[in-house]
Amino acid sequence: MELIALALGLIVVAMLVLQVPVLVYGTLQRSRAAQVQRRLDYKEWKLRLQAAEAQLEKAASNQLSWSGWRKFEVRKKIVENKAGDICSFYFYPHDRKKLPAFNPGQFLMFRVDIPDPDNPGESFEETRCYSLSDSPNPRYYRISVRRVPGPRDQPDIPPGLVSGYLHEHINEGDLIDVQAPSGEFFLDPDQETPVALLAGGVGVTPILSMCNTLIDRKSSREVWIYFGVRNPDDLVMLQNFEYAAGHLKNAKVFICFSGEMPDGIEDGTVADSGIIYKRGRVDCAMLKATMPGNNYAYYICGPEVMMKTLDKDLQAWGVSKDKINWEAFGESAAPAPASIPAGQALSINYGASGKSVDWKGEKSIRAAAKANRFKEKKIKYACGQGKCGCCHTALKSGEVAYLDVQPAFPGLQEGYCLPCIATPKTSIELDA
């Protein structure tokens, strides 16, 4: 009996001993599960905190915004390239108040009074939109403006009026009227989706704003940056791109030359900064040769031909249209000349000015006025793309149409038109 009792005791002890690892394992598993849950809870808490901070930041920024025009002082004016045709302006608020944040890629609208060469002592008001070229900060805004030359093959067309005025006549210490940042072309820096930022010439300005914002955020987002220029004289803000190549964890930066390359640089050269130099244009062939695939959101700003070609070729490569974003300003991006309806001679009548011009198939009402050398002093233009609403004008009679460029101005009212992109369907009269 004693042996039986001893055997049973040993069996019980053995069972208990065998249960110890099971109990320890179960305890460890529960501990690990609790740790994982705590990590998940912390991540969720951190995401909620970031979302709350973003909401607070947005609310604070909205409080700092303004409507209408606000005076800004030019504190710095810097020539950015060897050619001397791109200049950066640093604008500080004249009232010394903080500035609202903006989305990288947005623009400012400016108002300037330009001396009228036909009427000495008088001036006329012009408005223009220029993209912000730096990341948001509460102290100043920066734009970088290219002096627009007249077309080489069209000597009758003058150089850019406002860009030339800014380069020649706006200096440090001068004041200028500015509206708050706006625009629908921008990068959301809070997203983590991979992006490709493609710039050509002075179209680099909104791309620089996006790039610098990602740097400020210490973003780990996958970013492919391409900047195309003709030659070294056109290259601007190289230090910005060098800094991006060295400080954005998952970025590749390419500088592409369609013409002459810098001395000592060959196609494919990788600089100490990490920048990769390429010969060629920023086009779909360049992207296919250097990127691992096409699954990116694309942000494009540059000459019209570059943007339209990339838009078409990226879609042919399999990129969905909703992933392709591009920005255009000015009349160069307007639709091709329209055809005049058979048997009709259309006129554009400016009721308040007592002036009438014939429409001969020009690409817009504004283009028709310029072709007839009529200064539309009662209509103000800025973006030239139907976005800003600056030229919003009452249509007293007749009908207009919008061809390739559709109005993006949300305040377009019934009975009004946007002469920068509208063409007449019938003879019209404007309240201008």
C-alpha positions in Angstrom: 0.0 0.0 0.0 2.8 2.3 0.9 4.3 1.7 -2.6 1.0 2.5 -4.2 0.7 5.7 -2.2 4.2 6.7 -3.1 3.6 6.0 -6.8 0.4 8.0 -6.7 2.3 10.8 -5.0 5.0 10.8 -7.6 2.5 10.8 -10.4 0.8 13.9 -8.8 4.1 15.6 -8.4 5.0 14.8 -12.0 1.7 16.2 -13.2 2.3 19.4 -11.3 5.8 19.7 -12.6 4.6 19.2 -16.1 2.0 21.9 -15.6 4.5 24.5 -14.6 5.9 25.1 -18.1 2.4 25.2 -19.4 1.4 27.7 -16.8 4.6 29.7 -17.4 4.1 29.6 -21.1 0.5 30.7 -20.7 1.6 33.6 -18.4 4.2 34.7 -21.0 1.7 34.6 -23.8 -0.7 36.7 -21.8 2.0 39.1 -21.0 3.1 39.4 -24.6 -0.5 39.8 -25.7 -0.9 42.6 -23.1 2.3 44.2 -24.3 1.1 44.1 -27.9 -2.3 45.5 -26.9 -0.5 48.3 -25.0 1.6 49.1 -28.1 -1.6 49.1 -30.2 -3.3 51.3 -27.7 -0.3 53.7 -27.6 -0.3 53.8 -31.4 -4.0 54.5 -31.5 -3.6 57.1 -28.8 -0.7 58.7 -30.7 -2.8 58.8 -34.0 -5.7 60.4 -32.1 -3.4 62.9 -30.5 -1.8 63.8 -33.9 -5.3 64.1 -35.4 -6.4 66.4 -32.6 -3.2 68.5 -32.9 -3.8 68.8 -36.7 -7.4 69.9 -36.0 -6.2 72.5 -33.5 -3.5 73.7 -35.9 -6.0 74.0 -38.7 -8.5 75.9 -36.5 -5.7 78.2 -35.3 -4.6 78.8 -38.9 -8.2 79.5 -40.0 -8.3 82.2 -37.3 -5.2 83.8 -38.7 -6.5 83.9 -42.3 -8.0 87.0 -43.9 -10.3 88.0 -46.7 -9.6 90.6 -49.3 -6.3 92.3 -49.7 -3.5 92.6 -47.1 -0.3 94.7 -47.2 3.0 92.8 -47.2 6.5 94.2 -47.2 9.3 92.8 -49.4 12.1 92.1 -46.9 14.3 90.1 -49.3 14.7 89.9 -53.0 17.2 87.3 -54.3 18.2 86.3 -57.9 18.1 82.5 -57.9 19.9 81.5 -61.2 22.8 82.4 -63.4 20.5 83.5 -66.2 19.1 86.1 -63.8 15.5 85.6 -64.9 14.2 83.9 -61.7 13.9 86.0 -58.5 12.6 85.1 -55.1 10.6 87.6 -53.0 10.1 87.2 -49.3 6.9 88.9 -48.1 6.4 89.8 -44.4 3.0 91.0 -43.2 3.0 94.8 -42.7 0.7 94.5 -39.7 3.3 92.2 -38.0 0.7 89.5 -37.2 1.3 85.8 -37.7 0.5 84.2 -41.0 -1.9 81.2 -41.5 -0.4 77.9 -42.7 -1.1 76.7 -46.2 -1.1 73.5 -48.1 2.2 73.0 -50.0 1.5 73.7 -53.7 -1.0 76.6 -53.2 -0.6 80.1 -54.6 -1.0 83.8 -53.6 -2.8 86.4 -55.6 -1.0 89.8 -56.0 -2.3 93.2 -57.0 0.0 95.9 -58.4 -0.5 99.3 -60.0 1.5 99.6 -63.2 2.2 102.9 -64.9 0.2 103.3 -68.1 2.7 104.0 -71.0 -0.2 105.5 -73.1 -1.3 107.9 -70.4 1.6 109.5 -68.5 0.9 110.0 -64.8 -1.8 107.3 -64.8 -1.6 103.7 -63.8 -3.7 100.6 -64.2 -4.3 97.7 -61.8 -3.2 94.2 -62.6 -3.5 91.0 -60.6 -1.5 87.7 -60.9 -1.2 84.4 -59.1 2.2 83.0 -58.1 2.8 79.7 -56.4 4.4 79.7 -52.9 7.9 78.2 -53.1 8.7 77.4 -49.5 7.1 75.4 -46.6 4.6 77.1 -44.3 5.8 79.2 -41.5 4.1 82.0 -39.5 6.6 84.7 -40.3 6.8 85.1 -44.1 5.7 83.8 -47.5 8.1 83.3 -50.4 7.4 83.2 -54.1 9.9 82.7 -57.0 9.0 84.5 -60.2 10.4 84.0 -63.7 10.6 87.1 -65.9 8.4 86.0 -68.8 10.0 87.0 -72.2 8.0 87.7 -75.3 7.6 84.8 -77.7 10.6 84.7 -80.1 8.4 83.9 -83.1 5.8 86.5 -82.2 7.6 89.9 -81.8 4.3 91.7 -81.5 3.5 90.1 -78.2 5.1 91.9 -75.3 7.0 90.2 -72.4 5.2 89.3 -69.2 3.7 92.6 -67.8 3.6 91.8 -64.1 6.6 89.5 -63.9 8.7 92.2 -65.6 7.3 94.8 -63.2 8.2 92.7 -60.1 11.7 92.1 -61.4 12.4 95.8 -62.3 10.4 97.9 -59.9 9.5 95.9 -56.7 12.4 96.1 -54.3 13.2 95.5 -50.6 11.1 97.7 -48.4 8.2 98.1 -50.9 4.6 97.2 -50.0 2.3 95.1 -52.1 -1.3 93.8 -51.8 -1.7 90.1 -51.3 -4.7 87.7 -50.8 -4.6 84.7 -48.6 -3.2 81.4 -49.9 -5.6 79.3 -52.0 -5.6 76.7 -54.8 -6.6 73.0 -55.2 -3.2 71.8 -56.4 -1.4 70.7 -53.2 0.2 67.7 -51.4 -1.3 66.4 -48.2 1.8 66.0 -46.0 -0.1 63.9 -43.5 -0.6 61.1 -45.9 2.0 58.3 -46.4 1.2 57.2 -49.9 4.3 57.2 -52.2 4.6 60.2 -54.5 6.5 61.5 -57.5 7.1 65.2 -57.7 7.8 66.3 -61.3 9.0 69.9 -62.1 10.1 71.7 -65.3 11.6 75.2 -65.3 10.0 77.7 -63.0 7.2 75.1 -62.4 9.5 74.0 -59.7 8.0 76.5 -57.2 5.1 74.5 -55.9 7.2 71.3 -56.0 9.8 73.1 -53.8 7.0 73.9 -51.3 6.0 70.3 -51.2 9.6 69.1 -50.9 10.5 71.5 -48.1 7.3 70.7 -46.2 8.2 67.0 -46.2 11.7 67.9 -44.9 10.2 70.0 -42.1 7.9 67.1 -41.2 10.9 64.6 -41.2 8.8 62.5 -43.5 9.6 58.9 -44.1 7.3 58.8 -47.2 8.7 57.3 -50.4 9.4 60.3 -52.7 10.7 60.5 -56.2 11.7 64.1 -57.2 12.5 65.1 -60.8 13.5 68.6 -61.8 14.1 69.4 -65.5 16.0 72.4 -66.8 17.6 73.3 -70.1 21.1 74.0 -68.9 23.1 74.9 -65.7 22.1 78.6 -66.1 18.5 77.7 -65.6 19.1 75.6 -62.4 17.6 77.2 -59.3 17.8 76.4 -55.6 20.1 73.4 -55.9 20.8 73.5 -52.2 17.1 72.7 -51.5 17.4 69.6 -53.6 20.7 68.6 -52.0 19.2 69.0 -48.6 16.2 66.9 -49.6 18.5 64.1 -51.0 20.4 64.0 -47.7 17.5 64.4 -45.2 14.5 62.7 -46.6 14.9 59.0 -45.6 13.2 57.5 -48.6 13.8 60.1 -51.4 15.5 59.9 -54.7 16.3 63.2 -56.4 17.1 63.6 -60.1 18.2 66.8 -61.9 17.6 66.4 -65.6 19.2 68.6 -68.3 17.6 68.6 -71.8 20.6 70.5 -73.2 24.1 71.2 -71.9 25.1 69.6 -68.6 27.3 71.1 -65.9 31.1 70.8 -66.3 32.4 67.5 -65.0 28.9 66.0 -64.8 27.9 63.1 -67.0 24.6 61.2 -67.5 24.1 59.1 -64.4 26.5 60.9 -62.1 25.6 60.6 -58.4 26.9 63.6 -56.5 28.1 63.4 -52.9 24.8 65.0 -51.8 22.9 62.0 -53.3 21.5 63.9 -56.3 21.4 61.9 -59.5 22.1 63.9 -62.7 20.5 62.8 -65.9 20.6 63.9 -69.5 17.1 64.2 -71.0 13.7 65.6 -70.3 11.4 64.8 -67.4 9.1 62.5 -69.4 7.5 59.1 -69.1 10.6 57.4 -70.7 12.8 58.9 -67.9 10.4 57.7 -65.2 10.2 54.2 -66.6 14.0 54.0 -66.8 14.6 55.1 -63.2 11.5 54.2 -61.1 10.7 50.7 -59.8 7.1 50.9 -61.0 4.2 53.3 -61.6 2.2 53.0 -58.4 2.6 56.6 -57.2 0.6 59.8 -56.9 2.0 62.2 -59.4 2.3 66.0 -58.9 3.4 67.9 -62.0 4.1 71.5 -62.7 6.0 72.9 -65.7 5.5 74.0 -69.3 2.2 73.1 -70.8 3.6 70.7 -73.3 5.4 68.8 -70.6 2.4 68.5 -68.4 -0.1 67.4 -71.1 2.4 64.9 -72.5 3.1 63.4 -69.1 -0.7 63.3 -68.3 -1.3 61.3 -71.5 1.7 59.0 -71.3 1.3 58.2 -67.6 -2.3 57.1 -68.3 -1.0 55.0 -71.2 1.5 53.4 -68.7 -1.4 52.3 -66.5 -1.6 55.2 -64.0 -5.2 56.1 -63.1 -6.2 59.6 -63.9 -7.1 60.4 -60.3 -3.5 59.9 -59.3 -2.2 62.5 -61.8 -2.3 66.1 -60.5 -1.0 69.1 -62.4 -1.0 72.8 -62.2 -1.2 75.4 -65.0 -1.2 79.2 -64.9 -1.6 81.7 -67.7 -3.0 81.8 -71.1 -0.4 79.3 -72.5 -2.5 76.6 -71.0 -5.8 77.7 -72.5 -7.6 75.7 -75.2 -6.7 75.9 -78.9 -8.5 78.6 -81.0 -12.2 77.8 -81.5 -13.9 77.7 -84.8 -16.4 80.4 -85.7 -19.9 79.1 -86.4 -20.6 79.0 -90.2 -22.2 82.2 -91.5 -21.8 84.1 -88.2 -19.7 87.1 -87.3 -19.6 87.3 -83.6 -18.9 90.5 -81.5 -17.9 91.1 -78.0 -19.4 94.3 -76.6 -18.1 96.0 -73.5 -21.2 97.9 -72.3 -19.6 100.0 -69.6 -16.6 100.9 -71.8 -18.6 101.5 -75.0 -16.2 99.3 -76.9 -16.8 96.4 -79.3 -14.3 93.9 -80.7 -14.8 91.1 -83.3 -14.2 87.5 -82.2 -12.2 85.7 -84.9 -11.8 82.3 -83.2 -9.4 83.4 -80.5 -9.0 81.0 -77.6 -10.8 83.2 -75.1 -12.6 86.5 -74.7 -9.4 87.9 -73.1 -7.4 86.7 -76.1 -9.8 88.4 -78.5 -9.4 91.7 -76.6 -5.6 91.5 -76.7 -5.7 90.6 -80.4 -7.7 93.8 -81.0 -5.3 95.8 -78.7 -8.1 96.6 -76.3 -7.2 97.1 -72.7 -10.0 95.6 -70.5 -9.4 98.0 -67.6 -12.7 97.0 -65.9 -11.9 93.3 -65.9 -9.0 92.0 -63.8 -7.1 88.9 -64.6 -4.8 86.7 -62.4 -4.6 82.9 -62.9 -5.8 82.7 -66.5 -7.3 79.3 -65.8 -10.8 79.9 -64.5 -9.7 79.1 -60.9 -9.4 82.4 -58.9 -12.5 84.2 -60.0 -10.7 87.5 -60.4 -12.2 88.1 -63.9 -15.8 87.1 -62.8 -17.9 89.4 -65.0 -21.6 89.9 -65.5 -22.9 88.7 -68.9 -25.7 91.2 -70.0 -26.7 89.3 -73.1 -25.6 86.4 -75.3 -24.1 83.0 -74.4 -20.6 81.8 -73.8 -18.9 78.3 -73.8 -16.0 76.7 -72.1 -13.8 74.4 -74.2 -11.0 72.3 -72.9 -10.6 74.3 -69.7 -13.7 74.1 -67.5 -14.4 76.7 -64.7 -12.9 75.7 -61.3 -14.0 78.9 -59.5 -16.6 77.8 -57.0 -18.3 81.2 -56.9 -19.2 81.3 -60.6 -22.8 82.6 -60.7 -25.6 82.3 -63.2 -25.5 85.2 -65.6 -21.7 85.6 -65.2 -18.7 84.3 -67.1 -14.9 84.0 -66.7 -13.5 85.8 -69.7 -10.0 84.3 -69.2 -11.3 80.9 -70.5 -14.7 81.6 -72.0 -15.5 81.9 -75.7 -18.6 83.4 -77.2 -21.3 81.1 -78.6 -23.2 84.1 -79.8 -22.5 87.8 -79.9 -22.3 88.9 -76.3 -22.3 92.0 -74.1 -20.3 92.2 -70.9 -20.9 94.6 -68.0 -17.4 95.9 -68.3 
